[in-house]
Amino acid sequence: MPIRTLVWGENVHEQKNKIVADNYPEGMHNQIARLLASDGNISTTTATLQDPEHGCSEAALAQTDVLIWWGHAAHGQVKDEVVERIAKRVWEGMGLIVLHSGHFSKIFKRLMGAPCGLHWREAGERERLWVINPGHPIAKGLPAYFELEMEEMYGEPFSVPEPLETVFVSWFQGGEVFRSGLTYRRGAGNIFYFRPGHETYPTYHDDTVGQVLRNAVNWAFNKDRYPQMLTAPNTPFDEAPEQIEERGPKLHHGREEGFR
Ligand code: ZN
C-alpha cells in the first residue's frame, strides 16, 4: 500500500497576491502534491486552511501516514483543537514534514516547545544547500550541493531544539548560513523541517526540491501506530514481569488511574 500523504497548504497568498497566483495557479499544495506524484510509493491528497476543520478531521488524519505542512500568513487562524489533534497523531507515529515559513506554525512550535525564531531577508538571493549527511535517506540521490537561484534568506540562530540529525546546511549569497534540513522524533513520529519554499519564487517547481520531498516522505513513514505513547497506565505489582512484593509507603491505591 502506498504512503498516504496529505499535503496541507494555507492557500492565502495564492488568492491575494498575483505573483504567487502566477507561480502556483493551482495552489502551492497542488504543486507540492504533483512533485510527490512521480514516486509510485506515495499517494497524495490535499487540504487547505479554508476546508472544514482545515481538512484535518479525525477521519482524514486516520487515513494519513505523512502530513506535509506549508503555512505563512495565517498561522493564527489554525484552530488549537486541530493542532492538538495533529500533535497526537504525530506522537502515535504519523510523519510530519514542515516547510519554510511553517517554522512559525502552531504545530511546529507545539512539537518543538521552542520559539523557532530566525532572521530573514526577501532579496532574491541564491541559496546553496550543502548535503552534510550524505548517507541519510533524505539525501538519497542528491549531489554534494544544489542551488536555488532565487530564495528568501533565513539566518541563524534558528531557535529550535538541537535536532536528531542535520541533513542540509544552506549558504546564502548575502553570507548568512542556516541549518535547512533537520530531523526530530516526537513520541513515535518522525519530523523533518525543510527550509526552502518562499511563495514568490518557483521553489516547488525545482526537481531537486521534489527529490528531497519524496525522500522525506519515505523516510518519515511509519508503518505502525503506537497509541500507547499517549497513555500512562498503572501496572500493578502483581503484573510486573518479575515476581515482587509490595513494600514501602504508598500514595496511590492499587490499580488506580493516577492524576491527569
Ligand atoms: Zn518566505
Residues whose N, C-alpha, C, O or C-beta is under 5 A from the ligand:
A	BS01	ZN	S101 E152 H198 E199
